[in-house]
Amino acid sequence: MSHRGPEARRDLSVAALARVEGEGAMRVRLANGHVEHISLNIYEPPRFFEAMLVGRHWHEPPDITARICGICPVAYQTSANEALESIAGVSIDGPLRVLRRLLYCGEWIQSHALHIFLLHAPDFLGYDSAVELAAVDRALVERGLGLRRVGRWVIETIGGRESHPVNVRVGGFYRAPTVGELEKLRGPLEKGLEDAAATVELVAGLDFPDLEIDHELVALHHPDEYAIDRGRIVSDAGLDIAPAEFGEHFVEEQVAHSTALHARRIGSDRSYLVGPLARYALNFDQLPKSARDAAIAAGLPRVVRNPYQSIVVRAVELLAAYDEALRLLDVYVEPERPFVDVVPTAGEGHGVSEAPRGLLYHRYVVGDDGLITAADIVPPTSQNQRAIEEDLADFVEAHINLDDDGLRHRCEQAIRNYDPCISCATHFLDLHVDRQ
């Protein structure tokens, strides 16, 4: 890098950002000491999952959509099942509901542990990768891997395998595990509960850059439990709707600089945010006591508006998922049948669940012949992309005097605050900063 005076253009390029999922580029243009333009460019080729679902039988989406993401396939299966079961008027309760929620806890555990220890913590601890961190603090990385391993074990025990579970079907499961099979998880979950509590304490002591966001916070809410696999869609701005009303309040739109859609709230100029910060703010009272106590001890306010502190909120949710998994083990009894009958019915169904990254919405229209005629899937990253860009602009504006290396690092870290799932393939980010 060379300087050619105050009006010289400065180009900063990052060959790869290895700790997000997918391919993208960020471009920042600075002029006269201010941010003139900023965009998060997603150039992932279209994957056509929605088009792929059209013409398929009503029972196929849980298996097909699980392939969208290798980190949160359970979320896609759950939202798909909720939508298809709603068409038939079927509600899953009792032991089958316990299994569905326990499976979801396994996904939250493995995803949050992965993000906290392998993707995000190296930013705060001054390392470029988890491999570098392991060379200095092997025990810390091994703790993260151990926490994640338990989540994957839960998924395998209930879902049939760790990645893209094959035991999930509309109406329940192909096979229900025995009490004895689930009891084998108790010891690892109890040990994980202790490690998760220590993780909250650890990440609460990290140094967080200053940034305050003012997005509308949107998440599922259920009065009796921390909303993961069911609930109403609420916000801190007074929104309170059923999943079937999602399309009346939110819309996805194409933007020129990205192949990924951007979602917005209809009738509002304010961006909205889904994910850990939104869930925590809207559902604090529904957290297990262990997680509430850990959050208070960590000094977290009831509403966290610094996205860099999302790593602490994820740790609180990791602890909550362990606590909830153990509670579910206590109440599980083997069901008489592993599924309830779902009779294919023509109609439109909607399903929403909370992927680790945020709200995941599915909509299906099924014809009289049981074939799908329309499918819509709105993932968390498309809903957060506008907020990510705005937060990047605010951060760069406030830290414009950082040198290129410092600015690059902080921008990458800011993107990882949201754990964006750009795709499930390679990891790449080109960062170009034009200073005029």
ROLUMBA-984607 format. One line per 10 residues: number of its first residue (from 0); their letters; for each residue x, y negated, z of N, C-alpha, C. Coordinates in steps of 0.2 Angstrom, whole numbers, plus 5000, padded with zeros to 4 digits. Layout:
N
NUM = a = X:Y:Z:X:Y:Z:X:Y:Z | ... $
END
This chain:
436
0 = mshrgpearr = 5004:5006:5000:5000:5000:5000:5004:4994:5000 | 5003:4989:4996:5007:4983:4996:5002:4977:4996 | 5004:4971:4999:5000:4965:5000:5003:4960:4994 | 4998:4957:4991:5000:4952:4986:4996:4945:4988 | 4996:4944:4994:4992:4938:4996:4985:4939:4999 | 4982:4934:5001:4976:4935:5005:4970:4937:5000 | 4971:4935:4993:4965:4937:4989:4967:4943:4985 | 4972:4947:4987:4974:4953:4983:4969:4958:4985 | 4967:4963:4980:4963:4968:4981:4967:4974:4984 | 4964:4977:4989:4967:4983:4992:4962:4989:4991 $
10 = dlsvaalarv = 4965:4994:4988:4962:5000:4987:4964:5006:4992 | 4960:5008:4996:4961:5014:5001:4958:5020:4999 | 4962:5025:4998:4959:5032:4995:4960:5037:5001 | 4955:5041:5002:4955:5047:5006:4954:5053:5002 | 4959:5058:5001:4958:5063:4997:4953:5068:4999 | 4952:5069:5006:4948:5074:5008:4946:5073:5016 | 4939:5073:5017:4937:5073:5024:4934:5080:5025 | 4938:5084:5029:4937:5091:5030:4932:5093:5035 | 4930:5088:5039:4925:5089:5045:4918:5087:5044 | 4916:5087:5038:4909:5086:5036:4907:5092:5031 $
20 = egegamrvrl = 4901:5093:5030:4899:5098:5026:4897:5095:5019 | 4901:5096:5014:4899:5094:5007:4903:5089:5004 | 4901:5087:4998:4905:5082:4994:4902:5076:4994 | 4906:5070:4995:4904:5064:4994:4910:5059:4994 | 4908:5052:4994:4913:5047:4993:4910:5041:4997 | 4914:5037:5000:4912:5031:5003:4915:5025:5000 | 4912:5020:4998:4915:5014:4995:4913:5008:4999 | 4919:5004:5000:4918:4998:5004:4921:4992:5000 | 4917:4987:4999:4920:4981:4996:4920:4975:5000 | 4926:4973:5002:4926:4967:5006:4928:4961:5002 $
30 = anghvehisl = 4925:4955:5004:4927:4949:5000:4926:4943:5005 | 4931:4939:5005:4932:4933:5010:4931:4935:5017 | 4934:4941:5019:4933:4943:5026:4927:4946:5028 | 4922:4948:5023:4916:4951:5025:4914:4957:5021 | 4910:4961:5023:4908:4967:5019:4903:4964:5014 | 4905:4965:5008:4900:4963:5002:4896:4969:5000 | 4899:4975:5000:4895:4981:4998:4898:4987:5001 | 4893:4992:5003:4895:4998:5006:4890:5003:5004 | 4893:5009:5002:4888:5015:5000:4892:5021:5002 | 4888:5026:5004:4890:5033:5005:4887:5037:4999 $
40 = niyepprffe = 4892:5038:4994:4890:5041:4988:4890:5049:4988 | 4885:5052:4987:4884:5059:4987:4884:5062:4980 | 4888:5065:4978:4888:5068:4971:4888:5075:4970 | 4885:5078:4975:4883:5085:4975:4878:5087:4970 | 4880:5092:4965:4875:5093:4960:4868:5096:4963 | 4863:5095:4959:4856:5097:4962:4856:5105:4963 | 4853:5107:4968:4853:5114:4970:4846:5117:4968 | 4841:5113:4967:4835:5116:4965:4831:5120:4969 | 4832:5120:4976:4829:5125:4980:4821:5124:4980 | 4819:5118:4979:4812:5116:4979:4809:5119:4973 $
50 = amlvgrhwhe = 4812:5118:4967:4810:5121:4961:4810:5128:4961 | 4815:5131:4964:4816:5138:4964:4810:5142:4968 | 4807:5138:4973:4802:5141:4977:4795:5141:4973 | 4794:5137:4968:4788:5137:4964:4788:5143:4960 | 4782:5146:4961:4781:5153:4957:4782:5159:4961 | 4785:5158:4967:4787:5164:4972:4781:5165:4976 | 4781:5171:4979:4776:5173:4983:4776:5169:4990 | 4771:5169:4993:4770:5165:4999:4775:5167:5005 | 4777:5174:5005:4781:5176:5010:4788:5176:5009 | 4790:5173:5004:4797:5172:5002:4801:5167:5005 $
60 = ppditaricg = 4798:5161:5006:4802:5155:5008:4807:5156:5014 | 4805:5160:5019:4810:5161:5025:4817:5164:5023 | 4816:5168:5018:4823:5171:5016:4826:5167:5011 | 4823:5163:5006:4826:5159:5001:4829:5153:5005 | 4825:5149:5009:4827:5143:5012:4833:5144:5017 | 4833:5150:5020:4839:5151:5024:4846:5150:5021 | 4846:5151:5014:4852:5151:5010:4854:5143:5009 | 4850:5139:5011:4851:5132:5010:4857:5130:5014 | 4857:5132:5021:4863:5130:5025:4865:5136:5029 | 4872:5137:5029:4875:5142:5033:4876:5141:5040 $
70 = icpvayqtsa = 4875:5135:5042:4875:5133:5049:4869:5133:5053 | 4863:5130:5049:4857:5130:5052:4851:5134:5048 | 4852:5140:5046:4847:5144:5043:4841:5145:5047 | 4842:5145:5053:4836:5147:5057:4831:5141:5057 | 4833:5135:5057:4829:5129:5056:4825:5129:5050 | 4828:5131:5044:4825:5132:5038:4819:5137:5038 | 4821:5143:5041:4816:5148:5042:4810:5146:5046 | 4812:5143:5052:4807:5141:5056:4802:5136:5053 | 4804:5130:5050:4800:5126:5047:4796:5129:5041 | 4799:5133:5037:4795:5137:5032:4790:5141:5035 $
80 = nealesiagv = 4791:5145:5040:4786:5149:5044:4780:5145:5047 | 4782:5139:5050:4777:5135:5053:4772:5132:5047 | 4775:5131:5042:4771:5128:5036:4766:5133:5033 | 4769:5139:5032:4765:5145:5029:4760:5147:5034 | 4762:5148:5040:4757:5150:5045:4751:5145:5046 | 4753:5139:5045:4748:5134:5046:4742:5135:5041 | 4744:5137:5035:4739:5138:5029:4734:5143:5031 | 4737:5149:5034:4733:5154:5036:4729:5153:5043 | 4731:5148:5046:4728:5147:5053:4731:5151:5058 | 4737:5153:5058:4740:5158:5062:4745:5154:5067 $
90 = sidgplrvlr = 4744:5155:5073:4749:5152:5078:4753:5158:5082 | 4759:5157:5083:4763:5162:5086:4764:5160:5093 | 4762:5165:5097:4763:5164:5105:4765:5170:5108 | 4766:5170:5114:4768:5176:5118:4775:5178:5117 | 4777:5184:5117:4784:5187:5116:4787:5185:5109 | 4783:5184:5104:4785:5182:5097:4787:5175:5098 | 4784:5171:5101:4786:5164:5102:4792:5163:5106 | 4793:5167:5111:4799:5168:5115:4805:5169:5111 | 4804:5174:5106:4810:5177:5102:4811:5171:5097 | 4806:5168:5094:4808:5162:5089:4811:5157:5092 $
100 = rllycgewiq = 4810:5155:5098:4813:5149:5102:4820:5151:5104 | 4821:5158:5106:4827:5160:5108:4832:5160:5102 | 4830:5163:5097:4834:5163:5091:4836:5156:5089 | 4831:5151:5090:4833:5144:5088:4838:5141:5093 | 4838:5143:5100:4843:5141:5105:4850:5144:5102 | 4850:5150:5100:4856:5153:5097:4859:5148:5092 | 4855:5146:5087:4857:5141:5082:4860:5135:5085 | 4856:5132:5089:4859:5125:5093:4865:5126:5096 | 4866:5132:5099:4872:5133:5103:4878:5134:5098 | 4877:5138:5093:4883:5139:5088:4885:5132:5084 $
110 = shalhifllh = 4879:5128:5082:4880:5122:5079:4883:5117:5083 | 4881:5116:5089:4883:5110:5093:4890:5112:5095 | 4892:5118:5097:4899:5120:5099:4904:5119:5093 | 4902:5121:5087:4906:5120:5082:4907:5112:5081 | 4902:5108:5081:4903:5101:5080:4907:5098:5085 | 4906:5099:5091:4909:5096:5097:4916:5097:5097 | 4918:5104:5096:4925:5106:5098:4929:5106:5091 | 4926:5108:5086:4930:5108:5079:4930:5103:5075 | 4924:5099:5075:4923:5094:5070:4924:5087:5073 | 4922:5086:5079:4922:5079:5081:4927:5077:5087 $
120 = apdflgydsa = 4928:5082:5091:4933:5080:5097:4940:5078:5094 | 4942:5082:5089:4949:5079:5087:4950:5072:5085 | 4944:5069:5083:4944:5062:5082:4946:5058:5088 | 4943:5060:5094:4943:5056:5100:4950:5057:5103 | 4953:5063:5102:4959:5066:5105:4965:5064:5101 | 4964:5061:5096:4970:5059:5092:4973:5064:5087 | 4969:5069:5085:4972:5074:5081:4968:5074:5074 | 4971:5077:5069:4968:5077:5062:4964:5083:5061 | 4965:5088:5065:4961:5094:5064:4961:5098:5071 | 4956:5103:5071:4956:5107:5077:4962:5112:5077 $
130 = velaavdral = 4965:5113:5072:4971:5117:5072:4977:5113:5075 | 4977:5107:5074:4982:5103:5078:4981:5102:5085 | 4974:5102:5087:4972:5101:5094:4974:5108:5097 | 4973:5113:5094:4974:5120:5097:4981:5121:5098 | 4986:5118:5094:4993:5119:5096:4995:5115:5102 | 4991:5110:5104:4992:5106:5110:4988:5109:5116 | 4982:5111:5115:4977:5113:5120:4973:5119:5118 | 4976:5124:5117:4973:5130:5115:4967:5132:5119 | 4967:5131:5125:4962:5133:5130:4955:5130:5128 | 4956:5123:5126:4950:5119:5125:4947:5122:5118 $
140 = verglglrrv = 4951:5123:5113:4948:5125:5107:4945:5132:5108 | 4948:5137:5112:4946:5143:5113:4939:5143:5117 | 4938:5138:5121:4932:5137:5125:4927:5135:5120 | 4928:5131:5115:4923:5129:5110:4921:5135:5106 | 4926:5139:5104:4925:5145:5100:4921:5150:5104 | 4922:5151:5110:4919:5155:5114:4911:5153:5115 | 4910:5147:5116:4903:5144:5117:4900:5146:5110 | 4903:5145:5104:4900:5146:5098:4898:5153:5097 | 4903:5157:5099:4902:5165:5098:4896:5167:5101 | 4894:5165:5107:4888:5167:5111:4882:5165:5107 $
150 = grwvietigg = 4882:5159:5104:4876:5157:5100:4875:5162:5094 | 4881:5164:5091:4881:5168:5085:4878:5175:5087 | 4880:5177:5093:4878:5184:5095:4870:5184:5096 | 4868:5178:5099:4860:5178:5100:4857:5178:5093 | 4860:5175:5088:4857:5175:5081:4857:5182:5079 | 4863:5185:5079:4863:5192:5077:4859:5197:5080 | 4858:5196:5087:4854:5201:5090:4846:5201:5088 | 4844:5195:5087:4837:5194:5086:4836:5193:5078 | 4840:5190:5075:4840:5189:5067:4842:5194:5063 | 4846:5199:5066:4849:5205:5062:4856:5204:5059 $
160 = reshpvnvrv = 4858:5197:5058:4865:5196:5057:4866:5189:5058 | 4873:5187:5059:4874:5180:5061:4872:5175:5056 | 4874:5176:5050:4872:5171:5045:4866:5173:5041 | 4862:5168:5039:4856:5169:5035:4852:5175:5038 | 4849:5175:5044:4846:5180:5047:4841:5184:5042 | 4841:5190:5043:4836:5194:5038:4830:5198:5042 | 4830:5196:5049:4824:5199:5052:4819:5195:5053 | 4819:5189:5050:4813:5184:5051:4808:5184:5046 | 4802:5184:5047:4797:5184:5042:4791:5180:5044 | 4787:5178:5040:4781:5174:5041:4777:5179:5046 $
170 = ggfyraptvg = 4775:5176:5052:4771:5179:5057:4775:5182:5062 | 4782:5182:5062:4786:5184:5067:4792:5187:5065 | 4793:5194:5066:4800:5197:5064:4798:5204:5062 | 4803:5207:5058:4802:5214:5055:4803:5219:5061 | 4807:5217:5066:4809:5221:5072:4810:5217:5078 | 4807:5219:5083:4808:5215:5090:4813:5219:5094 | 4818:5215:5096:4823:5218:5100:4820:5221:5107 | 4823:5226:5110:4821:5228:5116:4824:5223:5122 | 4821:5224:5128:4823:5220:5133:4830:5222:5135 | 4832:5228:5134:4839:5230:5135:4844:5227:5131 $
180 = eleklrgple = 4842:5226:5124:4846:5223:5119:4847:5216:5121 | 4842:5212:5123:4843:5205:5125:4847:5204:5131 | 4846:5209:5136:4849:5209:5143:4857:5209:5142 | 4859:5211:5136:4867:5211:5135:4869:5204:5134 | 4865:5200:5132:4867:5193:5131:4867:5189:5138 | 4865:5191:5143:4864:5187:5149:4871:5185:5152 | 4876:5190:5153:4882:5188:5155:4886:5183:5151 | 4886:5184:5145:4889:5178:5141:4885:5172:5141 | 4879:5172:5142:4875:5166:5142:4876:5162:5149 | 4877:5166:5154:4878:5163:5161:4885:5160:5161 $
190 = kgledaaatv = 4890:5164:5158:4897:5161:5157:4897:5155:5153 | 4893:5155:5148:4893:5149:5143:4889:5143:5146 | 4885:5144:5151:4881:5139:5154:4886:5135:5158 | 4891:5138:5162:4896:5135:5166:4901:5131:5161 | 4903:5134:5155:4907:5131:5151:4904:5125:5147 | 4897:5125:5146:4894:5120:5143:4893:5114:5148 | 4892:5115:5154:4892:5110:5160:4899:5106:5160 | 4904:5110:5159:4911:5107:5159:4912:5103:5153 | 4909:5105:5148:4910:5101:5141:4907:5095:5142 | 4901:5094:5145:4898:5087:5146:4902:5083:5150 $
200 = elvagldfpd = 4905:5085:5155:4910:5081:5159:4916:5079:5155 | 4918:5084:5151:4924:5082:5147:4923:5077:5142 | 4918:5078:5138:4917:5073:5132:4914:5066:5135 | 4911:5066:5141:4909:5060:5144:4915:5055:5145 | 4921:5058:5146:4927:5054:5148:4931:5052:5142 | 4928:5053:5136:4932:5051:5130:4931:5043:5129 | 4935:5040:5125:4935:5033:5123:4931:5032:5117 | 4925:5028:5118:4921:5027:5113:4921:5020:5110 | 4922:5019:5103:4922:5012:5100:4915:5009:5101 | 4915:5003:5101:4909:4999:5102:4905:4999:5096 $
210 = leidhelval = 4899:5001:5096:4894:5000:5091:4887:5001:5094 | 4882:4996:5092:4876:4997:5095:4871:4997:5089 | 4867:5002:5088:4862:5003:5083:4855:5001:5085 | 4851:4999:5080:4844:4997:5081:4839:5000:5077 | 4840:5007:5075:4836:5010:5071:4830:5013:5075 | 4824:5014:5071:4819:5017:5074:4821:5025:5076 | 4820:5027:5082:4821:5034:5083:4815:5039:5082 | 4816:5044:5079:4811:5048:5077:4813:5055:5078 | 4808:5059:5082:4810:5066:5083:4803:5070:5085 | 4803:5076:5086:4798:5080:5088:4797:5079:5096 $
220 = hhpdeyaidr = 4791:5080:5098:4790:5079:5105:4784:5084:5107 | 4786:5087:5113:4781:5092:5116:4781:5091:5123 | 4775:5090:5126:4774:5088:5133:4777:5093:5138 | 4777:5099:5136:4779:5105:5141:4786:5107:5140 | 4790:5105:5135:4797:5108:5133:4800:5103:5129 | 4807:5104:5129:4811:5100:5125:4810:5103:5118 | 4807:5098:5113:4805:5100:5107:4810:5103:5102 | 4810:5109:5100:4815:5112:5096:4811:5115:5090 | 4806:5119:5091:4803:5123:5086:4796:5121:5084 | 4793:5116:5088:4786:5114:5087:4785:5107:5091 $
230 = grivsdagld = 4780:5104:5089:4778:5097:5092:4775:5092:5087 | 4774:5087:5090:4771:5081:5086:4777:5077:5084 | 4777:5073:5079:4782:5068:5077:4781:5061:5080 | 4785:5059:5084:4785:5053:5088:4791:5048:5086 | 4790:5042:5088:4796:5037:5088:4795:5032:5094 | 4801:5029:5095:4801:5024:5100:4797:5017:5098 | 4795:5017:5091:4791:5012:5089:4783:5013:5089 | 4781:5019:5092:4774:5020:5093:4771:5025:5089 | 4775:5028:5084:4773:5033:5079:4771:5040:5084 | 4765:5043:5082:4763:5049:5085:4759:5052:5080 $
240 = iapaefgehf = 4761:5057:5076:4758:5060:5071:4759:5068:5071 | 4754:5071:5068:4755:5079:5067:4759:5080:5061 | 4763:5086:5061:4767:5087:5055:4764:5086:5048 | 4757:5088:5048:4754:5087:5041:4753:5080:5039 | 4754:5075:5043:4754:5068:5042:4761:5065:5039 | 4766:5069:5039:4773:5067:5038:4773:5063:5031 | 4770:5065:5026:4770:5062:5019:4766:5055:5019 | 4762:5054:5024:4758:5048:5024:4763:5042:5027 | 4768:5044:5031:4772:5039:5034:4780:5039:5032 | 4782:5044:5028:4789:5044:5026:4789:5046:5019 $
250 = veeqvahsta = 4794:5043:5015:4795:5045:5008:4802:5045:5007 | 4804:5050:5002:4811:5050:4999:4812:5047:4993 | 4817:5043:4992:4818:5039:4985:4825:5040:4983 | 4826:5040:4976:4832:5040:4973:4836:5034:4974 | 4842:5034:4975:4846:5028:4975:4852:5028:4969 | 4854:5023:4967:4858:5023:4961:4865:5027:4962 | 4868:5026:4968:4875:5028:4970:4875:5035:4972 | 4869:5039:4973:4870:5045:4976:4865:5050:4973 | 4867:5056:4972:4862:5062:4970:4858:5064:4976 | 4860:5062:4982:4855:5064:4988:4850:5058:4989 $
260 = lharrigsdr = 4844:5061:4990:4838:5056:4991:4839:5052:4998 | 4836:5046:4998:4836:5042:5004:4829:5042:5007 | 4828:5044:5013:4821:5043:5016:4820:5037:5019 | 4814:5034:5019:4812:5028:5023:4805:5029:5026 | 4804:5025:5031:4797:5024:5034:4793:5020:5030 | 4787:5022:5027:4783:5018:5023:4780:5012:5027 | 4781:5006:5024:4778:5000:5027:4783:4997:5032 | 4789:5000:5032:4794:4997:5037:4801:4995:5033 | 4803:4990:5035:4810:4988:5032:4816:4991:5036 | 4814:4993:5042:4819:4996:5047:4821:5003:5045 $
270 = sylvgplary = 4827:5004:5046:4829:5011:5045:4827:5015:5051 | 4827:5022:5050:4825:5026:5056:4831:5032:5056 | 4831:5035:5062:4836:5039:5064:4833:5046:5067 | 4836:5051:5064:4834:5058:5068:4840:5061:5070 | 4839:5066:5075:4845:5069:5077:4845:5069:5085 | 4851:5070:5088:4852:5071:5095:4850:5064:5099 | 4852:5058:5096:4851:5052:5100:4843:5051:5100 | 4840:5053:5095:4832:5052:5095:4829:5057:5099 | 4831:5063:5099:4828:5068:5103:4829:5067:5110 | 4835:5065:5112:4837:5063:5119:4833:5057:5122 $
280 = alnfdqlpks = 4832:5052:5118:4828:5046:5120:4821:5048:5121 | 4818:5052:5116:4811:5053:5116:4809:5059:5121 | 4814:5063:5123:4812:5069:5126:4816:5070:5133 | 4819:5065:5136:4823:5066:5141:4820:5070:5147 | 4814:5068:5148:4810:5071:5154:4809:5079:5153 | 4809:5081:5146:4808:5088:5145:4814:5092:5145 | 4820:5089:5146:4826:5093:5147:4826:5097:5153 | 4829:5103:5153:4830:5107:5159:4834:5102:5164 | 4832:5104:5171:4835:5100:5176:4843:5100:5176 | 4846:5105:5174:4853:5105:5174:4856:5100:5168 $
290 = ardaaiaagl = 4852:5100:5163:4854:5095:5158:4853:5088:5160 | 4847:5087:5163:4846:5080:5165:4851:5078:5170 | 4853:5082:5175:4857:5080:5180:4864:5079:5177 | 4866:5083:5172:4873:5082:5169:4873:5076:5165 | 4868:5074:5162:4867:5068:5158:4868:5062:5163 | 4865:5062:5169:4865:5057:5173:4872:5056:5176 | 4875:5062:5178:4882:5062:5181:4887:5059:5176 | 4885:5060:5169:4890:5058:5164:4889:5050:5163 | 4884:5047:5166:4883:5040:5165:4879:5038:5159 | 4876:5043:5156:4872:5042:5150:4865:5038:5152 $
300 = prvvrnpyqs = 4864:5032:5148:4857:5029:5149:4852:5034:5147 | 4845:5032:5148:4840:5036:5145:4839:5035:5138 | 4842:5029:5135:4842:5028:5128:4849:5027:5126 | 4852:5031:5122:4859:5030:5120:4859:5027:5113 | 4862:5021:5112:4862:5017:5106:4869:5016:5103 | 4874:5020:5106:4880:5020:5103:4881:5026:5099 | 4881:5027:5093:4882:5033:5089:4888:5037:5091 | 4893:5034:5093:4899:5038:5095:4898:5042:5101 | 4893:5040:5105:4892:5044:5111:4887:5050:5109 | 4886:5051:5103:4882:5057:5101:4885:5063:5103 $
310 = ivvravella = 4892:5063:5103:4895:5069:5105:4893:5071:5113 | 4892:5066:5117:4890:5068:5124:4883:5070:5124 | 4879:5067:5120:4872:5070:5119:4871:5077:5117 | 4876:5078:5112:4876:5085:5109:4878:5090:5115 | 4883:5088:5119:4885:5092:5124:4879:5093:5129 | 4875:5088:5131:4869:5089:5135:4865:5094:5132 | 4863:5093:5125:4859:5098:5122:4862:5105:5122 | 4868:5106:5121:4872:5112:5122:4870:5116:5128 | 4871:5112:5134:4869:5114:5140:4862:5116:5141 | 4858:5112:5138:4850:5113:5138:4849:5120:5134 $
320 = aydealrlld = 4852:5121:5129:4851:5127:5125:4853:5133:5129 | 4858:5133:5132:4860:5139:5136:4855:5140:5142 | 4853:5134:5145:4849:5135:5151:4842:5138:5148 | 4840:5135:5143:4833:5138:5140:4834:5145:5138 | 4839:5147:5135:4840:5154:5133:4840:5159:5139 | 4843:5157:5144:4842:5161:5150:4835:5161:5153 | 4832:5156:5153:4825:5156:5155:4821:5160:5150 | 4822:5160:5144:4818:5164:5139:4819:5172:5140 | 4826:5173:5142:4827:5180:5144:4823:5183:5150 | 4822:5178:5155:4818:5180:5161:4811:5182:5159 $
330 = vyveperpfv = 4808:5179:5154:4801:5180:5153:4799:5184:5147 | 4804:5187:5144:4803:5191:5138:4801:5198:5140 | 4795:5200:5136:4793:5207:5137:4792:5209:5129 | 4793:5215:5128:4793:5218:5121:4786:5217:5119 | 4785:5215:5113:4778:5214:5110:4775:5221:5108 | 4769:5221:5107:4766:5228:5105:4768:5228:5097 | 4768:5223:5094:4770:5223:5087:4775:5217:5086 | 4779:5218:5081:4784:5213:5080:4782:5207:5076 | 4776:5207:5073:4773:5201:5070:4766:5201:5070 | 4763:5196:5069:4755:5195:5068:4754:5195:5061 $
340 = dvvptagegh = 4748:5198:5059:4746:5198:5052:4744:5191:5049 | 4747:5189:5044:4746:5183:5040:4743:5185:5033 | 4737:5183:5033:4733:5184:5026:4734:5178:5022 | 4737:5180:5016:4738:5174:5011:4732:5170:5009 | 4732:5164:5010:4726:5159:5009:4728:5153:5005 | 4724:5151:5000:4726:5146:4996:4725:5139:5001 | 4730:5135:5000:4730:5129:5004:4737:5125:5004 | 4737:5120:5008:4743:5116:5009:4745:5117:5016 | 4752:5118:5018:4754:5119:5024:4760:5115:5026 | 4761:5113:5032:4767:5108:5034:4770:5111:5040 $
350 = gvseaprgll = 4777:5111:5040:4780:5113:5046:4786:5109:5047 | 4787:5108:5054:4793:5103:5056:4796:5107:5062 | 4803:5107:5062:4807:5109:5068:4813:5104:5068 | 4817:5105:5074:4822:5101:5075:4829:5105:5074 | 4832:5104:5067:4838:5107:5066:4843:5103:5071 | 4849:5106:5072:4854:5102:5076:4855:5095:5074 | 4855:5094:5068:4856:5087:5065:4850:5083:5065 | 4844:5086:5066:4838:5082:5066:4832:5085:5063 | 4827:5081:5062:4820:5083:5060:4821:5086:5053 | 4818:5092:5052:4818:5096:5046:4810:5097:5044 $
360 = yhryvvgddg = 4808:5095:5038:4801:5095:5036:4800:5099:5030 | 4795:5104:5030:4794:5108:5024:4786:5107:5023 | 4785:5107:5016:4778:5107:5014:4777:5112:5008 | 4772:5116:5009:4770:5121:5003:4763:5121:5001 | 4762:5122:4995:4755:5122:4992:4755:5129:4989 | 4750:5133:4991:4749:5140:4989:4743:5141:4985 | 4743:5144:4980:4737:5145:4976:4733:5151:4978 | 4727:5152:4974:4723:5158:4976:4726:5165:4975 | 4731:5165:4970:4735:5171:4969:4741:5172:4974 | 4742:5168:4979:4747:5169:4984:4754:5166:4981 $
370 = litaadivpp = 4754:5163:4976:4760:5160:4973:4761:5153:4975 | 4767:5151:4976:4768:5144:4978:4768:5139:4972 | 4764:5134:4972:4763:5129:4967:4767:5123:4968 | 4769:5121:4974:4773:5115:4976:4777:5116:4982 | 4783:5113:4983:4787:5114:4989:4791:5108:4990 | 4791:5105:4996:4795:5099:4997:4799:5101:5004 | 4805:5099:5004:4809:5100:5009:4813:5094:5011 | 4812:5091:5017:4816:5084:5018:4821:5086:5024 | 4827:5086:5022:4832:5088:5028:4834:5082:5032 | 4838:5083:5037:4840:5077:5042:4844:5073:5038 $
380 = tsqnqraiee = 4849:5075:5034:4854:5070:5031:4851:5065:5027 | 4846:5067:5023:4843:5062:5018:4839:5057:5022 | 4837:5059:5028:4833:5054:5032:4838:5049:5036 | 4844:5052:5037:4849:5048:5041:4854:5044:5036 | 4854:5045:5030:4859:5042:5025:4858:5034:5025 | 4852:5032:5025:4852:5024:5025:4855:5021:5032 | 4853:5025:5037:4856:5022:5044:4863:5023:5044 | 4866:5028:5041:4873:5029:5041:4877:5023:5038 | 4874:5022:5032:4877:5016:5028:4877:5010:5032 | 4871:5008:5035:4870:5002:5039:4875:5002:5045 $
390 = dladfveahi = 4876:5008:5048:4881:5008:5054:4888:5007:5052 | 4890:5010:5046:4896:5009:5043:4897:5001:5042 | 4893:4998:5039:4893:4991:5037:4894:4987:5043 | 4890:4988:5048:4891:4985:5055:4898:4986:5058 | 4900:4992:5058:4907:4993:5061:4912:4990:5057 | 4912:4991:5050:4918:4988:5046:4918:4980:5047 | 4912:4977:5047:4911:4970:5048:4914:4968:5055 | 4913:4972:5060:4916:4970:5067:4923:4972:5068 | 4926:4976:5063:4933:4978:5064:4937:4977:5058 | 4935:4971:5054:4938:4970:5048:4945:4969:5048 $
400 = nldddglrhr = 4948:4967:5054:4955:4966:5054:4959:4972:5055 | 4956:4978:5056:4960:4984:5057:4964:4985:5050 | 4970:4988:5051:4973:4990:5045:4970:4996:5041 | 4972:4997:5035:4968:5002:5031:4968:5009:5035 | 4973:5011:5038:4973:5018:5041:4968:5018:5047 | 4968:5012:5051:4964:5012:5057:4957:5012:5054 | 4955:5008:5049:4949:5007:5046:4946:5014:5044 | 4951:5017:5040:4949:5024:5037:4947:5029:5042 | 4951:5029:5048:4950:5034:5053:4943:5032:5056 | 4942:5026:5058:4936:5024:5061:4930:5026:5057 $
410 = ceqairnydp = 4930:5024:5051:4924:5026:5046:4923:5033:5046 | 4928:5037:5045:4927:5044:5045:4924:5047:5051 | 4926:5044:5057:4924:5046:5063:4916:5044:5064 | 4915:5038:5061:4908:5036:5061:4903:5040:5057 | 4906:5043:5052:4902:5047:5048:4900:5054:5051 | 4906:5056:5055:4905:5062:5058:4901:5062:5065 | 4899:5056:5067:4894:5055:5072:4888:5058:5071 | 4886:5058:5064:4879:5061:5062:4880:5068:5060 | 4886:5071:5060:4887:5078:5058:4883:5079:5052 | 4884:5075:5046:4880:5076:5040:4881:5082:5037 $
420 = ciscathfld = 4876:5085:5035:4876:5091:5031:4875:5089:5023 | 4880:5087:5020:4880:5085:5013:4878:5091:5009 | 4881:5096:5010:4880:5102:5007:4883:5108:5011 | 4883:5114:5008:4886:5120:5012:4892:5122:5009 | 4895:5118:5004:4900:5121:5000:4907:5117:5003 | 4910:5114:4998:4917:5111:5000:4916:5105:5003 | 4922:5102:5006:4922:5096:5010:4926:5091:5007 | 4923:5086:5005:4927:5081:5002:4924:5074:5003 | 4929:5069:5004:4926:5062:5004:4932:5058:5001 | 4930:5053:4996:4934:5048:4993:4932:5042:4996 $
430 = lhvdrq = 4937:5038:4999:4936:5032:5002:4939:5026:4999 | 4936:5022:4996:4939:5016:4992:4937:5009:4995 | 4942:5006:4998:4941:4999:5001:4944:4994:4996 | 4939:4989:4993:4942:4984:4989:4942:4977:4994 | 4948:4975:4995:4948:4968:4999:4950:4963:4994 | 4945:4958:4994:4946:4952:4989:4947:4946:4993 $
END
